[in-house]
Each structure stands twice: as C-alpha cells, then as structure tokens.
Amino acid sequence: MAKRILIIEDEEDIVEMTRMRLESCGFQVEAALAGNLGLEKAITFKPDLILLDIIMPDIDGWEVCRRLRAHPATKETPVIILTAAQSTQLEKNVKEVGANQVVLKPFNDADLIDIIKKFF
C-alpha cells in the first residue's frame, strides 16, 4: 500500500510540483492550501507524513504543528517543515513545536524524496 503524504502549503505551484514528484515515486498525496484545512485533512486523510509550510495566510505552520502534536491521531506523524524563512531561531522553533526535520526552499526534489524515505 502506498505511503500517504499530506502537503500543507499555500503556494499552489509548489504543491503541484511536489505532488507530481511524490506521485511519480509511488506516494499517495493530498494537499491543503491553508493551515486550518491542513489540520482537517490530517485527521481525515490519516497521512504517514506531513510536509508543512510555515508562512501561510490563516494560521502559521508553527501553530499547525503544535496542534498536530496535541491531537491523538497525528501526534506521532512525522512532520517536515518546508520554509524559505531562514533565521537563527529556525532549528530551535522546529524542536519546540515537535517537527522532525526542516528543509529550506527552494529544495531539490531528489533530496526531498531521500529525506522523506528516511521516515519509512
């Protein structure tokens, strides 16, 4: 059975590019273009892994990750943060919210696939 990946990202071009690459590698992919929608889909889709953007228009990825970790259905689901926002606090924030890894945008598709495969 194909591993299920949820992409929570507000930039449609990044979603579609990433979806195509992941599906070509055999993953089943769903996407949400906002944090609140992502939280809902995380419960209904039951992903094996979540790719999560930080900067989104409704609630940011940090808060989404906190809520994912607080929910029984998603508390153990691996979360990879995808962000272009580099800061000295980035690694600290990733640990504080309970994310498993961070990948900086723009990212290389092959590198992202290699990182994802480490969780399966």
C-alpha positions in Angstrom: 0.0 0.0 0.0 1.3 3.4 -0.9 2.5 5.7 1.8 0.3 8.7 2.3 1.7 12.3 2.3 -0.1 15.5 3.2 1.2 18.7 1.8 0.1 21.8 3.8 1.3 24.7 1.6 -0.4 27.9 0.3 1.7 28.2 -2.9 -0.2 26.2 -5.5 2.8 25.9 -7.8 4.9 24.3 -5.0 2.1 22.0 -4.1 1.6 20.8 -7.7 5.3 20.4 -8.4 5.8 18.5 -5.2 2.7 16.4 -5.7 3.8 15.3 -9.2 7.2 14.3 -8.0 5.9 12.4 -5.0 3.2 10.6 -7.0 5.8 9.6 -9.6 7.7 7.9 -6.7 4.5 5.9 -5.7 3.2 8.1 -2.8 -0.4 8.9 -2.4 -0.7 12.7 -2.0 -3.3 15.1 -0.7 -2.8 18.8 -0.3 -4.3 21.7 1.7 -3.7 25.3 0.8 -4.2 26.7 4.3 -3.3 25.7 7.8 -6.9 25.1 9.0 -7.7 23.0 6.0 -4.5 21.1 6.6 -5.5 20.3 10.2 -8.8 18.9 9.0 -7.2 16.8 6.2 -4.6 15.5 8.7 -7.5 13.9 10.6 -9.5 12.6 7.7 -6.7 11.6 5.3 -4.5 10.0 8.0 -1.2 10.7 6.3 2.0 8.8 7.1 4.0 12.0 6.8 3.2 15.7 6.6 5.1 18.4 4.6 4.3 21.7 6.3 5.0 25.3 5.1 5.5 27.9 7.8 4.2 31.2 6.3 0.5 30.8 5.4 -2.3 33.3 5.4 -4.6 31.9 8.1 -2.5 30.2 10.8 1.2 29.7 10.5 2.9 26.3 10.3 4.3 26.6 13.8 0.8 26.7 15.2 -0.3 23.9 12.8 2.5 21.7 14.1 1.6 22.4 17.7 -2.0 21.4 17.1 -0.9 18.3 15.1 1.3 17.2 18.1 -1.6 17.8 20.5 -4.1 15.7 18.6 -4.1 11.9 19.3 -4.5 11.0 15.6 -1.4 13.0 14.5 0.9 13.3 17.5 3.3 10.7 16.1 3.0 11.6 12.4 6.4 12.8 11.1 6.3 16.5 10.1 8.9 18.0 7.7 8.9 21.8 7.8 9.4 23.4 4.3 10.3 27.0 4.6 12.2 29.8 2.8 12.3 31.8 6.1 15.8 31.3 7.4 16.5 32.6 10.9 18.8 31.9 13.8 15.8 30.6 15.7 14.7 28.1 13.0 16.2 25.0 14.5 15.0 26.0 18.0 11.5 26.6 16.7 11.4 23.2 14.9 12.3 21.5 18.1 9.9 23.5 20.2 6.9 22.6 18.0 7.9 18.9 17.7 8.7 18.8 14.0 11.0 16.1 12.8 13.1 18.0 10.2 13.3 21.2 8.3 14.0 21.6 4.5 14.8 25.0 3.1 13.1 26.3 0.0 14.0 26.2 -2.8 14.7 22.5 -2.4 15.9 19.8 -4.8 13.2 17.3 -5.4 15.5 14.3 -5.3 16.9 15.5 -1.9 13.4 15.9 -0.5 12.5 12.4 -1.6 15.6 11.0 0.1 14.6 12.8 3.3 11.0 11.5 3.1 12.2 7.9 2.5 14.2 8.0 5.8 10.9 8.1 7.7 9.5 4.9 6.1 
